[in-house]
Amino acid sequence: MLENERYRLAGAYLDAGKPLEALNLLEPLAEELRGQAAGQLLLGRAYYHSAQLGKAQEALESAVALAPTDPYARFALGRTLQRRSRHREAGVHFRIAAAMDDRPEFREHRDAHEQAMAS
């Protein structure tokens, strides 16, 4: 199977709520994905949705380092940090994602996070 086909199929598995199937396709390519922001984001999403939060954080931090202006990578990293109870760090990424992209989802998470931190 070609690499692009693996990425598309892995994305389809994630969209269908099957992160372990996505990981079965992506993990053998993990070394090749290290230098690719999109690959790290896909891998991070798969780890996040399979509750492997440490691995998700590592992959998403790499995605953000490779593509610091990608608002979705920032948002996904924020969600991962939030689930790991690293709320202060999560807030930074929520604010950046919402500032770069006005998607309602980004603003809602930023606002809810800020309200939770204020109380």
N, C-alpha and C positions, 0 to 999 in steps of 0.2 A: 504494500500500500504506500502510495506517495505521501510525503510529509504534509502537503497541503490538504490532502484528503483526510489524514489523521486529525489535523486541526479542525476541519469542518465537522467531522464526525464527533470529535470530542466536544465541540461547541453545541452540537445537536443533543448529545447526551446530557450536557449541563442544562440546556433549555428544557429537556424532558424530565429533569429531576433525578438524573442518574449519574452522580458525580464519581462513583467508584468505577463505572464503565469508562468515563472520561479519563480517569487516572490510569487505567489499564493501557490506554493508548498513549498518554503523555509521559508517564514516568520513564519508559525506555528512552525517551528523547530528552530527558531532563538536562543532560550536559549540553546538548545542542541548543536548548532553549535559553541557556544562561545569558546570552548576549542579545536576546530578542525581547523587547518590551511586551509585545503582543503575546508571545509565548509564555512569558512569566505571568502575565495577567491571566491568561487562560489556566495555567497551572495553579495559580493562587486561588482563582475562583473554585476550581475543583477541590482543592484542599479545604477551603472555607466551607463549602457545601457538604463535605464529608466530615466536618468537625475536627479536622487536623489543623488546629489554629496556629500552632508554632510554625509548621511548614507553610501555611498560608501567609503568615506574616513575613516570613523570609522571602517567598516568591514575590509578594506584593511590594515589599520594600525594594526589591531588585527592579520591579517594573517601574516604580516611581523614580528610582535613580536613573534608569535608562530613558524615561519619558516624563520628566517632572511637570510638564504642562498637560498631561493626560488627566482630565478631571475624574473619569471613572476609576482609574487606578488609585487616585487619591481617596475617592469615596470608599472603594473596596478595602483599602488599607485602614481607613477610619473605622469601618464596620468590624473588621477583624480585631483591631486594637480595643474597640468597645467591648466585644465579646470576651476579650482577655482581661477585662477590668483595668485597662490602661486608658482611662477616660481623658486625662489631660492631653495625651498624645493624640487620641482619636479626634478630639475637638479641633486640633490644628488642621488635620486633613479634611474634616467636614467643612471648616470655614474656607479653606483653599478651594475645594471642589465646588462649593456654592458660589464663590467669587468668580471662578472661571467659567461656570456653566449654570444657567438659571433653571435647570430642571427642577420641577417641584419636589421630587424625591430628595435631591441634594439639600434644598432649602429646609424641607421638613425635618430631616435628620439633624441638620445644623441647629435649627431652632429648638427642637426637642432636647437635644444634647445640652445646649446652653441653659435651658430651663432646669434640667435635671442637675446640672452642676451648680446652679445658683441656689438650689434648695437644700 
